[in-house]
């Protein structure tokens, strides 16, 4: 990230909420499930599959966790009723992980079982490092009983090679991404190239072990390495997929689809859009530049008046 982009990203908390809202529309499907369904339907027409991501985490009480459980079920129902090519992602803190791990596991099992009975896949999202160990163990335990359970591994974490070994040994499908949470150096690699190299290493380990991998990146360097590795291993295109965020590098997405690659788009929606949007603004230089242009354009408009 350049100096200008970094300055913009660091100033995100000072950006007016209406501006963040306006920019976020490109990267979110909207507030409602109906809007999310419409977005996924369009993506399916473009040759992409999807994963619906209900925004919101860190439930405050058991009633919140129960509501999140029912919300996930409604999403599964909507996917089935509209015959969409989509799965769902879930956050364990949304299901009560920080309240009661037993409650969380019960809620998660209900979601996974409900989705599995309807032929849908559930990706358990990874959150910050304070939840990593419990999330990995929970996924491993659930996968023993439900094959429609997948994990997420963040390449910038120093522990991830060990997690990949365990997940690969159990045959768990893994979404491999760089990672976005701010973590101390003791926990996470800080060098840009180091994170890239670790991503490639983890990807090789997963694919060699026969795991189905979601290569989640907009970094074309990593896309190239993924194509190189799958070519060298002689893997067919049904053994992996590329995953991208809604609204980010749509040109690369079209290129991959055009060459016959399976591409899954993560489609976030919901009322908790502000936290998600500001986190994406901080991590993505391109989005930061869009915000800068929007802010400057708005200021110039006021001056002209």
TORKE-856452 format. One record per residue: x, y, z of N, C-alpha, C in turn; residue in three letters. Coordinates in steps of 0.02 Angstrom, whole numbers, plus 50000, padded with zeros to 5 digits. Example, Ala and Ser with C-alpha at 12.3 -4.5 7.8 and 13.67 -1.06 7.14 Angstrom:
<atoms>
506604971650390506154977550390506604983550390ALA506424988850354506844994750357506455000250394SER
</atoms>
This chain:
<atoms>
500424994150000500005000050000500455006250000UNK500325010849954500725016949950500595021650008UNK501015026850011500965031550066500275035050066UNK500055037050007499405040550002498835035950023UNK498855029749995498325024950012498325023350087UNK498925022650115498975021150187498685026850228UNK498825033050208498555038750244497795038850241UNK497535037250182496805037050173496495031550216UNK496815025650213496555019950252496555021450326UNK497085024750350497125026350421496615031550442UNK496375035350393495895040550409495175038250400UNK495075031850387494405029150375493905031050430UNK494105030650496493615032450548493355039550542UNK493725043850508493505050850501493085052050438UNK493025046950395492625047750334491885047950354UNK491505052750328490795053250345490425046750330UNK489985044950375489615038650368489245038150301UNK488915043650276488575043150211489045041350154UNK489675043750158490155042150105490335034750108UNK490455032150169490605025050177490025020850151UNK489425023050165488825019450143488795019350067UNK488935024950035488905025349963489415020749930UNK490025020749957490555016549930490405009149942UNK490105007650000489995000650019489504997149973UNK489095000949938488584997849895488894993549841UNK489504995249822489834991249771490064984449798UNK490184983949862490484978149892490004974149935UNK489374976149936488864972749975488244971849933UNK487854966649950487244965349912486654969349938UNK486734972949993486194976850021486034974750092UNK485494977250118485294975750187484874969350193UNK484514967750140484004962550145484214956050110UNK483894950650131484004944150100483774944250027UNK483234947950014482984948349946483504951449899UNK483844956649923484364959749882484944954949871UNK485114951049923485654946249917485484940849866UNK484864938449868484634933349820484694936049748UNK484494942249738484534945249672485254945749648UNK485704947549693486414948049676486704941249657UNK486544936149695486804929449680486514926949615UNK485884928349602485584926249539485964929249480UNK486134935649485486514938849431487214935849424UNK487534934349480488194931249478488164924349445UNK487644920449461487554913949430487484914549354UNK487134919649332487054920849260487724922549227UNK488174925549266488834927349241489334921549243UNK489104915849267489524909949269489884908849335UNK489684912549387490004911949453489544908249501UNK489834904849549489464902349606489554907349662UNK489244906249719489274911349772489264908149841UNK489424912249889489324910649960489004916749992UNK488434915750024488094921250057488364922050128UNK488544928250143488854929850207488414934950244UNK488104932750298487674937250337488124941250384UNK488124947850376488544952050417488314952050489UNK488804952850533488644953050604488994947550643UNK489304949350697489674944550738489644946750811UNK489974943150854490034944850925489344946050957UNK488944940850959488294941350991488374942951065UNK487894946651091487934949051160487574944551210UNK487084940751185486714936251230486434930351191UNK486134925751227485874919651196485314920951146UNK484924926051158484384927551111484664930051044UNK485214933751047485544935950985485804929950947UNK486114925150982486374919150950485804915050919UNK485244914650954484664910950928484394914350864UNK484394920950865484154924550806484624923550747UNK485274923550761485764922350707485674915350678UNK485544910450720485424903650698484834903450649UNK484284906650669483684906750626483814910550562UNK484234915750566484394919650506484784915250456UNK485254911450480485624906950436485154901950403UNK484674899450440484194894650412483784897950357UNK483584904250368483194907850317483604908750254UNK484244909950262484674910750204484714904250164UNK484794898650199484804892050166484144890950129UNK483594892450161482934891550129482884895750065UNK483124901950068483084906350010483514903749953UNK484094900949969484534898149918484194892349883UNK483884887949922483544882149894482934884149854UNK482524888549882481904890549849482034894049783UNK482594897549778482754901249716483244897449672UNK483394891149692483834886849653484494890249636UNK484804893349685485424896949675486024892349684UNK486554893749647487184890149657487574893949710UNK487444892149772487744895749828487734891549891UNK488244892749933488244890150000488194895950048UNK488354894750112488344900250160488994900050201UNK489154905750231489704905950279489414908050346UNK489714905550399489474907150467490054909450510UNK489904913750557490404916050605490234913150674UNK490714910050704490584906750768490424911750823UNK490714917750821490544922550873489814924750865UNK489554924450804488854925950793488394920750823UNK488654914650828488264909050855488384907950930UNK488774912550960488854912351032489514909751059UNK490034909451018490674906651040490944910051103UNK490884916651106491154920351164490684920251224UNK490084917651214489614917051270489674910251303UNK489654905051261489644898151286489834893651228UNK490414890551232490644886451176490164880651161UNK489864877851213489384872451203488774874851165UNK488534880851181487974883851145488154884851073UNK488744887551061488974888850993488994882450952UNK489284877250980489334870850944488644868050928UNK488184868650975487504866250964487174870050907UNK487254876650908486964880850854487284879250787UNK487944878550787488294877050725488074870350696UNK488034865350739487814858750715487124859050685UNK486694863050714486014863650687486024866850618UNK486444871950610486504875350545486774870450492UNK487314867050510487644862450463487174856750443UNK486834853950493486374848550479485794850950435UNK485534856750450484984859650412485194860750339UNK485794863650330486044864950263486204858450226UNK486494853650261486674847350230486064843450205UNK485524843650242484914840350221484634843350157UNK484844849450143484614853050083485154853650030UNK485684849750040486214849449990486654855649986UNK486744859150042487134865450041487734864950087UNK488244868650069488884868550104488934874350153UNK489274873150209489364878350259490104879550270UNK490324885650258491014887550271491044891250338UNK491434888650384491504891950449492054897250443UNK491864903550447492334908950438492854909150494UNK493434911950477493944913050527493914920250549UNK493984921250615493974927950642494664929650669UNK494724933950719495394935950741495724930250779UNK496374931150794496784925750820496554923050888UNK496174926950925495934924450990495424918850981UNK495174917950920494674912750907494934907150863UNK495554907650839495804902950789495804895750813UNK496104894450871496174887550895495494884350905UNK495034887850936494364885050948493984883950883UNK494084888450835493734887750770493994881650732UNK494654880850729494934875050694494694868550726UNK494714868150792494504862050826493764860650815UNK493364865850816492644865050806492504862450736UNK492844865150686492754862850618492954855450611UNK493524853750640493754846750637493244842050668UNK492964844050724492474839850758491834839150717UNK491604844750688490984844650649491084840550585UNK491674841150555491794837750492491784830150500UNK491924827750559491894820550571491184817850559UNK490684822150571489984820050563489634823050503UNK489894828750480489564832250425490074834250372UNK490034830950314490524832250261490444839150229UNK489864842250240489734848850210489994854550254UNK490544853250289490844858250333491534860050308UNK491674866550302492334868650279492654873750326UNK493304874650318493684879150361493984884850321UNK494254889650357494634895150328495314895550362UNK495834896350322496514897150349496794903750324UNK497094907550370497384914050353498144913350346UNK498404914950287499104913650272499584917950312UNK499344923550340499814927850376499944925550447UNK499564920650472499674918150539500254913150540UNK500684913750589501254909350595501054902050610UNK500474901150640500254894450659499924890650601UNK499814893950544499384891050493499644884650462UNK500304883750458500564877550429500344871550472UNK500364872350537500124866950581499384865650572UNK498984871050564498264870350554498124866850488UNK498504868650436498414865550371498564858050375UNK499074856150411499254849050419498674845250450UNK498374848050502497814844650535497204844250490UNK497034849850458496444850050414496524845450354UNK497124845450325497254841150267497214833850287UNK497464832250346497434825350369496724822850377UNK496264827450392495564825650400495154826350336UNK495484828950283495134829750219494634835350218UNK494754840550257494284846250261494404851050203UNK493874853350172493924858550122494144865050155UNK494624868550124494914874550155494864880550108UNK494644885950135494694892350101495334895650125UNK495804896750079496444899650097496464906950077UNK496574911350125496604918550112497224921450147UNK497374927750134497954930750167497814932350240UNK497214935050255497044937150323497014944750327UNK496544947250367496424954450368496454957650437UNK496434953650490496414956650556497114959150576UNK497124964450615497754967150639497994962950697UNK498564959650688498834955050739499564957050755UNK499794955550816500484956950833500974952650794UNK501604954850789502104951250751502234944250778UNK502154943350843502254936750872501764931550843UNK501204933950819500674929550794500654929250718UNK500784935050686500694935450614501314938150579UNK501444935450518501974938250477501774945250454UNK502254949650452502114956650434502344958450363UNK502834954850337503094956550271502624954350216UNK502494958850168502044957450112502274951150074UNK502914950950056503174945150019503174938850061UNK503274939550126503274933650170502584930550172UNK502074934650177501384932150177501224928650111UNK501454931650056501354928549991501674921649987UNK502304921350010502664914950006502334909750051UNK502094911850108501754907050152501104904650121UNK500764909150087500144907350052500294901750001UNK500814902649962501004897749912501174891049945UNK501554891349999501744885250035501124881550060UNK500674885150092500064881950119499634879150063UNK499594882750008499194880349951499484873849923UNK500144873549917500464867449893500324861649940UNK500374862850005500254857450054499534854850049UNK499064859350043498354857350040498204853449976UNK498444855949920498294852749856498644845949850UNK499254845549874499614839149872499274833949916UNK498944836349970498594831750016497914829649989UNK497704832549933497064830749903496474834649928UNK496594840049966496044844149991495734848249935UNK495084849449941494764854349896494914861249925UNK495184865649883495414872149908495054877849872UNK494824882649911494584888949885495164893949888UNK495434895749830496004900249827495724907349830UNK495714910249889495374916549901495864922349897UNK495904925449839496384930949831496194935149770UNK496394941549772496344945849713497044947649688UNK497544944449717498244945549701498424940949642UNK498544943949584498644939849525499294935749529UNK499764938049568500374934149581500174927349611UNK499724927449660499504921249692499054917249647UNK498654920649606498244917049557498694913149510UNK499234916449486499704913049440500014906949474UNK500214907649537500514901949571500014896349580UNK499394898149593498874892949600498804889149534UNK498794892749479498734889449413499364885249399UNK499944887749419500564883949410500544877349449UNK500344877849512500344871849555499844866749531UNK499244868949514498734864249490498944861049425UNK499304864749383499554861949320500094856649335UNK500554858349378501104853749394500844847349427UNK500314847949466500034842049500499534838249455UNK499374841249398498904838049353498204837749379UNK498004842849417497334842949447496804845349398UNK496234842049399495674844349359495354850349393UNK494964854149355494684860449381494134859349433UNK493934853249443493434851949496493754850449563UNK494424851249568494774849949631494934856349669UNK494764862049641494904868449673494454873749642UNK494464879549672494104885249644494444891649666UNK494304896949630494544903549651493964907149686UNK494134911149735493624914749773493804922149776UNK493294926349766493404933549766492834936949803UNK492964943049824492454946949858492024950749807UNK491404951649823490954955349780491234962349767UNK491264964249703491454971049685492194972349680UNK492624967349694493344968349694493644964849633UNK494014968549592494364966149532493914961649490UNK493364964649466492904960849425493204958849359UNK493694962549335494024960749273494394954049280UNK494764953249334495104946849347494604941249354UNK494054942749386493524937749394493274935349325UNK493154940149281492914938349213493434934449174UNK494074936249183494614932549149494624925349171UNK494574924149236494594917349262493984913349239UNK493394916349242492794912849218492854911249144UNK493134916049106493204915149034493674909549015UNK494134907749059494594902249045494354895649076UNK493734895649099493444889449123493574887849196UNK493854892749233493974891649304493334892749344UNK493254888849396492684889849441492844895749487UNK492394900549490492504906449531491904907349577UNK492044907849642491534908949692491594916049718UNK491034919549722491024926449746490704926549815UNK491054929549863490774930349930490314936449929UNK489694935349948489174940549944488934942350014UNK489204947750042488984949850109488354954150104UNK487924953350154487334957650158487124958250230UNK486694963050244486434963850312486484971050336UNK486204972050394486184978850422486834980950455UNK487264976250472487894977850504488434979350452UNK488284984150409488714985450352489304990050369UNK489244994150421489764999250432490434996150452UNK490424991550500491054988450523491384984650466UNK490984980950428491264977150371491574981950321UNK491224987250305491454991950254492094995450274UNK492134997750336492735001250358493334996550360UNK493224990250378493774985450379494034984350308UNK493584983750259493794982850190494144989150164UNK493904994950184494225001150162494945001450187UNK495054999250248495724999550277496204994650243UNK495944988950221496394983850194496514984250120UNK496074987750083496104987550011496284994249981UNK496884995049952497105001349924496645004049870UNK496374999449829495935001649774495305004949802UNK495015001749854494415004649884494595011349916UNK495175011749947495385018049979495425023549927UNK495665022049868495705027149816495005029249793UNK494545024349788493865026149770493565031049820UNK493695029749884493445034149937493745041149929UNK494405041449916494735047849909494425051849852UNK494305048549796494005051949739493295054449757UNK492945050249794492265051949813492255058049860UNK492705057949909492745063449956492945069949921UNK493475069449879493715075449843493175077949796UNK492845073249761492315075349715491755078849751UNK491575076349810491045079549849491245086449872UNK491875087049893492115093649916492105098649859UNK492335096549799492335101049742491635103149722UNK491175098349731490475100049715490215105449761UNK490395105149825490165110249872490475117049856UNK491125116949835491455123249818491115126449758UNK490945122449708490635125249647489955128249662UNK489625125749714488975128549731489065135549762UNK
</atoms>
